Amino acid sequence: MNERSHEADSVDPDSALVVGRQRELEMLQRRLSAMLAGRGGVVLIGGEAGIGKTTLVDLLRRQAQKRGALVLTGHCYDLTATPPYGPWLELTDRYAAGPGLPELPPVLRRSTGVGELSNQLELFEVARSFFADLSAARPLVLVLEDLHWSDPASLDLLRYLARQLQQHPILLVATYRADEVTAEHPLYPLLPLIVREADAERLDLRHFGDADVRSLVDERYRLPARDAAALAAYLVAHADGNPLYIREMLRTLEDDGVLRREQDIWTVGV
């Protein structure tokens, strides 16, 4: 089968996620509700590539926006392309002050740079004060993606801010590839520190089990029981429980006409 990557999914990503992630979603919803009630927090989401970290965060992002929160996202990239404070500066680059919202301090603008401050602690205090003021005007969700590629300065700022969040309506969510965070990685000792110091919650996303895969097939396709069982067994045997691989295999089966839809009925054939 062709397992090439696509930007869009023919399989509903929400369905592909919810099937095997009810516990994780419930925890995120509790954290979001607590933040909206004024109790901030931190969630750390780990797992291998394609396991569903970003999809889970996207669901949280949409729920937060529907409930009136402002969501700001910053990404880390390959270590050769992530500058100091890279994800934080990308996050603040996406902020646009509106009515009743504070202006972004110049030192948090990528074009201005952080070099104007005399020391790191001064920068950290500027960032803390800005996010606190922003959350006082509107509940705030901060998302940092792919921390396994983070620069050390960004991790320092993460630890500093994480300790300050409980007293503000701010939810900070960070994702990372757990298999790339070895004992030598700077994020490795930081994760338990943030859990202890900030009462953070860690989510380690597991592979889909056989029952999860069958539930996904049943939810997405209206197939006779025998065909649904055969399709689920094929996915279990070839996708290793990875949601991304499952979605790509289903896409390929649809593209090749093995899975066909006629009106509201799906069929499996060669």
Disulfide bonds with the S-S distance in Angstrom:
none
